[in-house]
Protein backbone atom coordinates (compact mmCIF):
# COMPACT_ATOMS: atom_id res chain seq x y z
CA UNK A 1 0.00 0.00 0.00
CA UNK A 2 1.29 3.48 -0.80
CA UNK A 3 0.17 7.05 -0.29
CA UNK A 4 0.49 9.96 -2.68
CA UNK A 5 0.74 13.14 -0.67
CA UNK A 6 2.39 16.51 -0.94
CA UNK A 7 2.61 20.02 0.44
CA UNK A 8 2.10 23.01 -1.82
CA UNK A 9 1.01 26.64 -1.83
CA UNK A 10 -2.27 27.95 -3.16
CA UNK A 11 -3.71 31.33 -4.03
CA UNK A 12 -7.40 32.19 -4.00
CA UNK A 13 -8.93 35.43 -5.27
CA UNK A 14 -11.62 36.56 -2.85
CA UNK A 15 -14.91 37.98 -4.09
CA UNK A 16 -13.94 41.63 -3.57
CA UNK A 17 -13.28 44.35 -6.15
CA UNK A 18 -13.09 48.07 -5.50
CA UNK A 19 -12.40 50.85 -7.98
CA UNK A 20 -9.79 53.39 -6.84
CA UNK A 21 -7.54 56.18 -7.93
CA UNK A 22 -4.23 54.81 -6.69
CA UNK A 23 -2.47 56.99 -4.14
CA UNK A 24 0.87 55.53 -5.25
CA UNK A 25 0.81 56.01 -9.03
CA UNK A 26 -2.23 58.28 -9.49
CA UNK A 27 -3.84 55.97 -12.06
CA UNK A 28 -7.35 54.57 -12.12
CA UNK A 29 -7.48 50.89 -11.17
CA UNK A 30 -9.01 48.15 -9.04
CA UNK A 31 -8.19 46.64 -5.66
CA UNK A 32 -8.37 42.86 -5.55
CA UNK A 33 -7.90 40.75 -2.42
CA UNK A 34 -6.11 37.38 -2.44
CA UNK A 35 -5.59 34.71 0.19
CA UNK A 36 -2.31 32.79 0.02
CA UNK A 37 -2.04 29.54 1.99
CA UNK A 38 -0.11 26.30 2.33
CA UNK A 39 -1.95 22.99 2.05
CA UNK A 40 -1.45 19.26 2.44
CA UNK A 41 -2.90 17.09 -0.30
CA UNK A 42 -3.59 13.39 -0.11
CA UNK A 43 -4.13 11.65 -3.44
CA UNK A 44 -4.22 15.11 -5.09
CA UNK A 45 -7.11 16.25 -2.86
CA UNK A 46 -6.41 19.22 -0.54
CA UNK A 47 -6.99 18.00 3.00
CA UNK A 48 -5.60 20.62 5.37
CA UNK A 49 -4.81 24.36 4.94
CA UNK A 50 -2.61 26.50 7.18
CA UNK A 51 -0.57 29.71 7.11
CA UNK A 52 -3.29 31.87 5.58
CA UNK A 53 -2.11 35.37 4.61
CA UNK A 54 -4.15 38.06 2.90
CA UNK A 55 -2.92 40.53 0.28
CA UNK A 56 -4.41 43.55 -1.49
CA UNK A 57 -3.37 43.81 -5.15
CA UNK A 58 -3.76 46.90 -7.33
CA UNK A 59 -4.30 46.42 -11.06
CA UNK A 60 -2.94 49.84 -12.00
CA UNK A 61 0.64 49.44 -10.78
CA UNK A 62 0.72 45.77 -9.63
CA UNK A 63 1.44 46.62 -6.01
CA UNK A 64 0.84 43.91 -3.40
CA UNK A 65 0.30 44.87 0.25
CA UNK A 66 -0.24 42.40 3.06
CA UNK A 67 -3.28 43.17 5.23
CA UNK A 68 -4.21 41.88 8.67
CA UNK A 69 -5.65 38.39 8.99
CA UNK A 70 -8.75 39.74 10.73
CA UNK A 71 -9.52 42.17 7.89
CA UNK A 72 -8.88 39.38 5.39
CA UNK A 73 -11.32 37.06 7.15
CA UNK A 74 -13.94 39.83 7.21
CA UNK A 75 -13.51 40.33 3.45
CA UNK A 76 -13.80 36.57 2.90
CA UNK A 77 -17.10 36.57 4.85
CA UNK A 78 -18.33 39.59 2.79
CA UNK A 79 -18.56 41.78 5.89
CA UNK A 80 -16.41 44.56 4.38
CA UNK A 81 -17.70 46.45 1.33
CA UNK A 82 -14.91 48.99 0.85
CA UNK A 83 -11.36 49.55 2.00
CA UNK A 84 -9.86 52.93 2.96
CA UNK A 85 -8.00 54.86 0.26
CA UNK A 86 -4.76 54.81 2.26
CA UNK A 87 -4.56 50.99 2.27
CA UNK A 88 -1.78 51.35 -0.35
CA UNK A 89 1.01 53.46 1.18
CA UNK A 90 2.60 56.02 -1.12
CA UNK A 91 6.17 55.14 -0.17
CA UNK A 92 5.72 51.36 -0.34
CA UNK A 93 8.31 48.91 -1.63
CA UNK A 94 6.43 46.22 -3.58
CA UNK A 95 6.73 42.48 -2.93
CA UNK A 96 6.96 41.66 -6.63
CA UNK A 97 9.88 42.49 -8.90
CA UNK A 98 7.58 43.18 -11.85
CA UNK A 99 6.48 46.48 -10.34
CA UNK A 100 5.83 48.94 -13.16
CA UNK A 101 4.68 52.00 -11.23
CA UNK A 102 6.51 55.23 -11.94
CA UNK A 103 6.33 58.02 -9.40
CA UNK A 104 6.25 60.68 -12.12
CA UNK A 105 4.85 59.45 -15.44
CA UNK A 106 6.86 60.59 -18.45
CA UNK A 107 5.00 62.39 -21.21
CA UNK A 108 5.54 61.45 -24.84
CA UNK A 109 5.02 63.94 -27.67
CA UNK A 110 4.28 62.94 -31.24
CA UNK A 111 6.86 64.50 -33.60
CA UNK A 112 4.29 64.72 -36.39
CA UNK A 113 1.14 66.23 -34.82
CA UNK A 114 2.33 67.29 -31.34
CA UNK A 115 -0.14 65.09 -29.42
CA UNK A 116 1.03 64.47 -25.79
CA UNK A 117 0.31 61.35 -23.76
CA UNK A 118 1.50 59.69 -20.54
CA UNK A 119 0.65 56.20 -21.81
CA UNK A 120 3.32 53.87 -23.15
CA UNK A 121 2.22 53.86 -26.80
CA UNK A 122 4.53 52.97 -29.67
CA UNK A 123 2.35 54.83 -32.16
CA UNK A 124 0.44 58.10 -31.82
CA UNK A 125 -3.27 57.44 -31.15
CA UNK A 126 -4.18 60.62 -33.06
CA UNK A 127 -2.21 60.39 -36.33
CA UNK A 128 -0.62 56.90 -36.27
CA UNK A 129 3.03 57.99 -36.53
CA UNK A 130 5.69 56.15 -34.50
CA UNK A 131 6.47 57.89 -31.19
C-alpha positions as semicolon CSV with decimal commas, in nm:
position;residue;x (nm);y (nm);z (nm)
1;X;0,000;0,000;0,000
2;X;0,129;0,348;-0,080
3;X;0,017;0,705;-0,029
4;X;0,049;0,996;-0,268
5;X;0,074;1,314;-0,067
6;X;0,239;1,651;-0,094
7;X;0,261;2,002;0,044
8;X;0,210;2,301;-0,182
9;X;0,101;2,664;-0,183
10;X;-0,227;2,795;-0,316
11;X;-0,371;3,133;-0,403
12;X;-0,740;3,219;-0,400
13;X;-0,893;3,543;-0,527
14;X;-1,162;3,656;-0,285
15;X;-1,491;3,798;-0,409
16;X;-1,394;4,163;-0,357
17;X;-1,328;4,435;-0,615
18;X;-1,309;4,807;-0,550
19;X;-1,240;5,085;-0,798
20;X;-0,979;5,339;-0,684
21;X;-0,754;5,618;-0,793
22;X;-0,423;5,481;-0,669
23;X;-0,247;5,699;-0,414
24;X;0,087;5,553;-0,525
25;X;0,081;5,601;-0,903
26;X;-0,223;5,828;-0,949
27;X;-0,384;5,597;-1,206
28;X;-0,735;5,457;-1,212
29;X;-0,748;5,089;-1,117
30;X;-0,901;4,815;-0,904
31;X;-0,819;4,664;-0,566
32;X;-0,837;4,286;-0,555
33;X;-0,790;4,075;-0,242
34;X;-0,611;3,738;-0,244
35;X;-0,559;3,471;0,019
36;X;-0,231;3,279;0,002
37;X;-0,204;2,954;0,199
38;X;-0,011;2,630;0,233
39;X;-0,195;2,299;0,205
40;X;-0,145;1,926;0,244
41;X;-0,290;1,709;-0,030
42;X;-0,359;1,339;-0,011
43;X;-0,413;1,165;-0,344
44;X;-0,422;1,511;-0,509
45;X;-0,711;1,625;-0,286
46;X;-0,641;1,922;-0,054
47;X;-0,699;1,800;0,300
48;X;-0,560;2,062;0,537
49;X;-0,481;2,436;0,494
50;X;-0,261;2,650;0,718
51;X;-0,057;2,971;0,711
52;X;-0,329;3,187;0,558
53;X;-0,211;3,537;0,461
54;X;-0,415;3,806;0,290
55;X;-0,292;4,053;0,028
56;X;-0,441;4,355;-0,149
57;X;-0,337;4,381;-0,515
58;X;-0,376;4,690;-0,733
59;X;-0,430;4,642;-1,106
60;X;-0,294;4,984;-1,200
61;X;0,064;4,944;-1,078
62;X;0,072;4,577;-0,963
63;X;0,144;4,662;-0,601
64;X;0,084;4,391;-0,340
65;X;0,030;4,487;0,025
66;X;-0,024;4,240;0,306
67;X;-0,328;4,317;0,523
68;X;-0,421;4,188;0,867
69;X;-0,565;3,839;0,899
70;X;-0,875;3,974;1,073
71;X;-0,952;4,217;0,789
72;X;-0,888;3,938;0,539
73;X;-1,132;3,706;0,715
74;X;-1,394;3,983;0,721
75;X;-1,351;4,033;0,345
76;X;-1,380;3,657;0,290
77;X;-1,710;3,657;0,485
78;X;-1,833;3,959;0,279
79;X;-1,856;4,178;0,589
80;X;-1,641;4,456;0,438
81;X;-1,770;4,645;0,133
82;X;-1,491;4,899;0,085
83;X;-1,136;4,955;0,200
84;X;-0,986;5,293;0,296
85;X;-0,800;5,486;0,026
86;X;-0,476;5,481;0,226
87;X;-0,456;5,099;0,227
88;X;-0,178;5,135;-0,035
89;X;0,101;5,346;0,118
90;X;0,260;5,602;-0,112
91;X;0,617;5,514;-0,017
92;X;0,572;5,136;-0,034
93;X;0,831;4,891;-0,163
94;X;0,643;4,622;-0,358
95;X;0,673;4,248;-0,293
96;X;0,696;4,166;-0,663
97;X;0,988;4,249;-0,890
98;X;0,758;4,318;-1,185
99;X;0,648;4,648;-1,034
100;X;0,583;4,894;-1,316
101;X;0,468;5,200;-1,123
102;X;0,651;5,523;-1,194
103;X;0,633;5,802;-0,940
104;X;0,625;6,068;-1,212
105;X;0,485;5,945;-1,544
106;X;0,686;6,059;-1,845
107;X;0,500;6,239;-2,121
108;X;0,554;6,145;-2,484
109;X;0,502;6,394;-2,767
110;X;0,428;6,294;-3,124
111;X;0,686;6,450;-3,360
112;X;0,429;6,472;-3,639
113;X;0,114;6,623;-3,482
114;X;0,233;6,729;-3,134
115;X;-0,014;6,509;-2,942
116;X;0,103;6,447;-2,579
117;X;0,031;6,135;-2,376
118;X;0,150;5,969;-2,054
119;X;0,065;5,620;-2,181
120;X;0,332;5,387;-2,315
121;X;0,222;5,386;-2,680
122;X;0,453;5,297;-2,967
123;X;0,235;5,483;-3,216
124;X;0,044;5,810;-3,182
125;X;-0,327;5,744;-3,115
126;X;-0,418;6,062;-3,306
127;X;-0,221;6,039;-3,633
128;X;-0,062;5,690;-3,627
129;X;0,303;5,799;-3,653
130;X;0,569;5,615;-3,450
131;X;0,647;5,789;-3,119
